[in-house]
């Protein structure tokens, strides 16, 4: 049962392990889209009301967050905002890409940039849990526990059948010794 739970996850984990190990060999062409808008006057007034020395815990004003969502199809509500005298900056990292939005506090110029690194980068970020959110983080942790259970139950099955198969323990030993030798001899 544990192997059934782990099947697809292990296949994806192994495949993305290969793509991560050979990232320099896999060509990608990130696509970056930059959009610019001018902030409406009523939103510029709301932005001006935020103190010049606002800290990162000061959220983006709700009406401004709604406007950014409508204009650029981005969600800034609840994200950490970086405030300075000159601008409001919100980082928008995501699996397989990156982005940001900046609002000039003086002129009201808004710049949004979005970079998509492709589906392989998306899968690699899933593998690492990078910018994937809490639900995915829980999933990969639960999956890791399921893999441990799968491995331990497999080890118990080896013990049960080892008497009938003489090659069992030499193969298990090789599974320990080969990686250990590679680490000792070739990893510097």
HELIX and SHEET records of a PDB file:
HELIX    1   1 UNK A    2  UNK A   21  1                                  20    
HELIX    2   2 UNK A   41  UNK A   48  1                                   8    
HELIX    3   3 UNK A   62  UNK A   72  1                                  11    
HELIX    4   4 UNK A  119  UNK A  128  1                                  10    
HELIX    5   5 UNK A  134  UNK A  161  1                                  28    
HELIX    6   6 UNK A  167  UNK A  186  1                                  20    
SHEET    1   A 5 UNK A  31  UNK A  38  0                                        
SHEET    2   A 5 UNK A 109  UNK A 116 -1                                        
SHEET    3   A 5 UNK A  97  UNK A 104 -1                                        
SHEET    4   A 5 UNK A  87  UNK A  91 -1                                        
SHEET    5   A 5 UNK A  82  UNK A  83 -1                                        
END                                                                             
